């Protein structure tokens, strides 16, 4: 493990320790509610987000040329994260008629602008990579239906 990675792990562990200590010493926190929330986040991550990321990555690997795979995968993951964070704001959860200062912005427009910037950067990366390496990258994986390599000739006597 490199020194930079050790430093990041240490910072993360200290941050988590601080969060847990703060949660345990705060009188307003309901531990059972926090555990239910964390279990729900874990299930949502493993049952919804992770399969979506794996599926998009597999589809990108299967159908996109080599120069476009990484930018599309990165833009897809960023888009998913941004949508998960922005969706409650776009749908207006927390907005009330008697408090116009709660959620005062056009969050749907902001989401579209952020997604346009992410995918614009991905398109730019694809164009730059394609110009830098004009030869198409092909996968070395053998897929069903591909020609199979010939078998070497059998040694010894021929079968009778």
Secondary structure, DSSP 8 states (H G I E B T S, - for coil): --HHHHHHHHHHHHHHHHHHHHHHH-TT--HHHHHHHHHHHHHHIIIIIHHHHHHHHHHHHHHS-HHHHHHHHHHHHHHHHHHHHHHHHHHTTT-BTTBTTTT-S-HHHHHHHHHHHHHHHHHHHHHHHHHH--S--------TTS---------SS---
